[in-house]
């Protein structure tokens, strides 16, 4: 048996393992995904069709609040039917109005298998994958197989504008 010379750039006693290489590749891939998600490009679709020109709000329907953060108008209160709701797929939320003037928001992912919910009808938020139904007032399970309620989402109602908090 012949001895091989170690030409690795690592200090003596350090060896690359398959686990180290896989972990480094995974971390690099995650960094690329996170950079892509945080591009800061606000050129997305305006929910109210206003480009912000000639308006006191910056482009994209965003308004600075007292803390300096900007929150886009998700919907107008008139867009959310009393006793129903509206799903905002891109934002990952469902906004409901269980009773007149009372607005609630929840995750749009079913707690059973994480399928996106697709309708709000008859006082429930409905998942098409396995038939789970959630109450529009509190997100509680009204029909299984889901056993956990929809997680609440934070919104602010400012006049007739509904914004993610």
JOLIN-V267086 format. One record per backbone hydrogen bond with DSSP energy under -0.5 kcal/mol. NH is the residue of the N-H (numbers start at 1). CO is the residue of the C=O. Records with the same first field share a line. If there is no record, write none. Layout:
NH=CO  CO
//
This chain:
7=5
14=11
21=17
22=18
23=19
24=20
25=21
26=22
27=23
28=24
29=25
30=26
31=27
32=28
33=29
34=30
35=31
36=32
37=33
38=34
39=36
42=40
49=46
51=49
55=52
58=62
61=58
62=58
63=71
65=69
68=65
71=63
73=61
74=72  162
75=162
77=160
79=76
80=77
81=79
83=97
84=81  97
86=95
88=93
89=87
92=88  89
93=88
94=106
95=86
96=104
97=81  84
99=102
102=99
103=101
104=96
106=94
107=151
108=92
110=108  115
114=110
117=108
118=126
119=126
121=124
123=83
124=121
125=134
126=119  124
127=132
128=126
131=127
133=143
134=125
135=140
136=123
139=135
142=133
143=133
150=139
153=105
156=163
158=156  161
159=157
161=158
162=75
163=156  161
164=72
165=154
//
